[in-house]
């Protein structure tokens, strides 16, 4: 059983996984937990664009 920290670092409700569940469903649950943990990660930043596509293009430009 694992927990996902919220934006203030507090542990939220545990992510329970049954041994009889479908492996794809388990993978989806893990991805969902990771996405929820990262949600709002950059929300208070003012040095980057709010548009995700624009940020992605800026990141790609760094590698060109």
C-alpha positions as CSV (number, residue, x, y, z in Angstrom):
1,X,0.0,0.0,0.0
2,X,1.3,3.4,-0.9
3,X,0.2,7.0,-0.2
4,X,0.3,10.1,-2.4
5,X,1.5,13.3,-0.8
6,X,-0.7,16.3,-1.4
7,X,0.6,19.7,-2.5
8,X,1.5,20.6,1.2
9,X,3.5,17.4,1.6
10,X,0.8,15.7,3.7
11,X,0.0,12.1,3.0
12,X,-3.4,11.5,1.4
13,X,-5.5,8.4,1.5
14,X,-3.7,5.2,0.7
15,X,-3.8,3.7,-2.8
16,X,-4.9,0.2,-2.3
17,X,-4.2,-2.5,-4.8
18,X,-5.8,-5.9,-5.0
19,X,-3.7,-8.9,-6.0
20,X,-6.5,-10.2,-8.2
21,X,-6.9,-7.0,-10.3
22,X,-6.0,-6.7,-13.9
23,X,-2.3,-5.7,-14.4
24,X,-3.4,-2.9,-16.8
25,X,-5.8,-1.6,-14.2
26,X,-2.9,-1.6,-11.7
27,X,-0.6,0.3,-14.0
28,X,-3.4,2.8,-14.7
29,X,-3.9,3.3,-10.9
30,X,-0.2,3.9,-10.4
31,X,-0.1,6.5,-13.3
32,X,-3.2,8.2,-11.9
33,X,-1.6,8.4,-8.4
34,X,1.6,9.9,-9.9
35,X,-0.4,12.5,-11.9
36,X,-2.5,13.5,-8.9
37,X,0.8,13.9,-6.9
38,X,2.2,16.2,-9.6
39,X,-1.0,18.2,-10.2
40,X,-0.5,21.9,-9.8
41,X,3.3,21.4,-9.5
42,X,4.0,24.6,-11.4
43,X,0.8,26.5,-10.7
44,X,2.5,29.4,-8.7
45,X,5.4,29.9,-11.1
46,X,5.5,33.2,-12.9
47,X,8.6,32.6,-15.0
48,X,7.0,30.1,-17.4
49,X,4.0,30.3,-19.7
50,X,0.6,29.0,-18.5
51,X,0.0,27.3,-21.9
52,X,1.4,23.8,-21.7
53,X,2.1,23.6,-25.4
54,X,4.1,26.8,-25.3
55,X,6.2,25.4,-22.4
56,X,6.8,22.2,-24.2
57,X,8.0,24.1,-27.3
58,X,10.4,26.1,-25.1
59,X,11.8,22.9,-23.6
60,X,12.3,21.4,-27.0
61,X,14.0,24.5,-28.3
62,X,16.6,24.0,-25.5
63,X,17.7,20.7,-27.2
64,X,17.9,22.0,-30.7
